[in-house]
Amino acid sequence: MSVSGDVYLVTGGSGFLGKVIIKLLIEKAHGISEIRLFDNVMQEDYVESLQALVGSRIKLTVFKEDLKNTKFLQKACQGVTCVIHTASLIDVWGKISKEELESVNVEGTCHLLEACTQQNVKSFIYTSSVEVVGPNERGDPICNGDEDTNYNIRLKFPYSKTKYRAEQIILKANGSSLLNGECIVTSALRPMYIHGENSQFILQDLNDGITNGMVLPRRSRKEALVNPVYVGNVAWAHILLARAMKDKDKRKIVGGKFYYVTDDTPHTSYSDFNYELMNFLGLTIPSKFSIPLLLMYFVAYVEEILMFFLGPFIKYTPRLNRQLITMLNTKFTFISHKAWNDFEYTPLYSWEVAKERIIAWLASVVPEQRDFLNKK
């Protein structure tokens, strides 16, 4: 691979993570001649801001298309040296059909991999998720797990199942022959719950707190520790892994492997993490559940039955389901030493910097969110 003139294709390039990856590619990576954005949603002002950022240094190409469009995938992959595949449908509520999740997350990934094979793309990074591990439906905990941790993986979410299948397809493709006789190197990154500015999950939790009289709902036990990771550090892990894939020796090390991505964000429960970010706004959080956890499971079970029977007639999706309650109340923490050992991953942003950025963003969006909610 040439030292200069690399061409990167980022799927999901206008998404929460994809935007940060592209920004860091522009600011931190060297020897890039072109960055290609592939997404079915692309705002003009976002593209214009990127054009202003890159100037004439790097060519910016936009493909506003769907992963199902194999013709456009072939065109998008032509001449590419590294694909970073972040695009996927995310759903832990049951809002998206299993067929649609399968079509985008699995079949779309297969289409992209096929295009890479035919267009001689040497490097492929797949953005996976900690949810391809669990928690399982029994809520078995993991404390500071790593890539060698044995765990009884029994995935419940259709989303998790499709992400796991896509990840395994990509990892098994490592070392496969390209049309030009060379081989592709593939790896996957498994970040923890990703937080940061513009997170729709954080925004939804903020809205819940505002509509609930400035009280954040408690959905997880204090003891159910997880270790969220800042979006900037997840993006940075992608950049470092892509850099390693350019090195002949490191390609052999990272090929076919998955890596957990963590940082120094404090280990805390999901609910208490929200409070940590939002208490400066005057939001509070109760110390205990409003109803016992077992009763919460029972209510979710009844709602799931209603969703099943009403499904043919009414689109009904409860805010909580039993697996989501399990996820929110299971201790599930990991470390990322292997990423450090194999491609020298260290967080680019400290927790203090990340928190400061998120707080500034939340302070800026609160007025418009209150106006939006008042109009509903």
Salt bridges, closest charged atoms under 4 A:
ASP6 OD2 - LYS246 NZ 2.68
GLU27 OE2 - LYS23 NZ 2.70
GLU34 OE2 - ARG36 NE 2.96
GLU100 OE2 - LYS68 NZ 3.65
GLU102 OE2 - ARG165 NH1 2.53
GLU137 OE2 - ARG154 NH2 2.70
ASP140 OD2 - ARG138 NH2 2.72
GLU167 OE1 - ARG190 NH2 2.74
GLU182 OE1 - LYS122 NZ 2.99
ASP205 OD1 - ARG219 NH1 3.70
ASP208 OD2 - ARG219 NH2 3.13
ASP208 OD2 - ARG319 NH2 2.85
ASP272 OD1 - ARG218 NH2 2.79
GLU276 OE2 - LYS355 NZ 2.60
GLU304 OE1 - ARG322 NH2 2.93
ASP342 OD2 - LYS257 NZ 3.86
GLU344 OE2 - LYS250 NZ 3.85
